[in-house]
Amino acid sequence: GNDVCFIISITGENPVYASLVSNLKERGITTVMMTMNPNNPLKDECDHVIFLPYLSRSSGDSFLDDQPIMFIAIEIILSQIATISSTVDLKGKRYSNHNHL
């Protein structure tokens, strides 16, 4: 199918995600995990994995340092989804309400 599920988790260690990924795979849904943990337990289970920098691990600072990076990545993805979904394909011709440079 054409369905895709983005799973966003800084560590990927919540057991709910393992169950979710398993269920999605059974349904044939493509999974994309966005994480900051290079040892994410689901990295081999998901179809695609996007690794973001994990600042608090390298600097010893708090978890709060990681949130802006994750939020910016989410904003970029949502912006791209909005751009893609605003383009309509009618009879082989593409129409868009965005001007692309």
ABEGO torsion letter per residue (X at the ends): XABBBBBBBAAGABAAAAAAAAAAAAAGBBBBBBBABAABAAAAABABBBBBBBAAAAAGBBAAAAAAAAAAAAAAAAAAAAAAAABBBBGGBBBBABBBX
